Amino acid sequence: MTDYDSIYFALVTGIVVFSLMLGTASIVGNVTSLPSSDALREQVVQFIAKMPPSVLLTKSNACIVIEQDGYQSYEVNKSENDVLITRRYCAEDKDKDFIIKFNSYDAFLNTMNNPDDLFLNHGKDYWLFPSAKMRYGGELNCDDDLKTRYCAAAFYYYTSSEIKDKLPCCADYQLTETEKLTLDRLISGKKKTLMPTSIFGVGILVIIFSLTAIGLFISVFLVLHSKTKKKNENQKVQDLKVYVTQTLQQGYSPQQIKETLSSSGWKNEDIEEAFK
């Protein structure tokens, strides 16, 4: 698989997660007709909302194009605290980080409903056009800016060993402590979605959930204790504050977070400081 195939994560991870209802579309023959422009915009938001690594990026811009009844294109701009999606023709804006063109509305829906198959769908449902981070011929513009803003998300899809073969541009990228904590939480959530729901009965589900929770706590413990000695105490507390904020947003209670951090070896005064 080439860098051309691998760069898909950069587009979908650059957006803040929003939950909006899908618009209504009708089927004419074997082709699904386009919904209204407002409904289609909501579906674009729904599409990018299904990509968990979006929380790893603080700055990104892209263009999503759907080829049906002409070109339906949406410009996406994400800052650290906000995201703006505008209906505008942007397929030729070479200043965009990435431009993704879906071959039809059905192709867009297929990719939206099966986000894990995005790699397989490249060349069938969508193409990546030349842009600021994608050179002609399908080669990444592998500069420091790309690594800093996008490589963390690659570790959601690949292990460190897989990165070297499938996305060498990010092979030497060093994850920050905040990125490690975020990835640990996202990957744990991804594994939970694969668990059985009815085949084995309630008893085995309790065991599976318990083991998952233990695995999560152990993972947090290992990540928290992988901090480098070069980090001073102030930086550790700052990283911990970011982790606490993100974990609270995921629905964990303050007491759960405090107990997990305490069992992972954090000092009580550092934990209390992180909640201020």
Secondary structure, DSSP 8 states (H G I E B T S, - for coil): --HHHHTHHHHHTTS-----------EETTEE----HHHHHHHHHHHHHT-GGGGG-S-EEEEEEEESSSEEEEEEEE-SS-EEEEE---TT-TTSSEEEEESSHHHHHHHHH-GGGHHHHBTTTEEEE--SSB-TTS-B---HHHHHHHHHHHHHHS-HHHHHHH-GGGTT----HHHHHHHHHHHHHHHHTTS-SSSSHHHHHHHHHHHHHHHHHHHHHHHHTT--TTS-HHHHHHHHHHHHHHHHHTT--HHHHHHHHHHTT--HHHHHHHT-
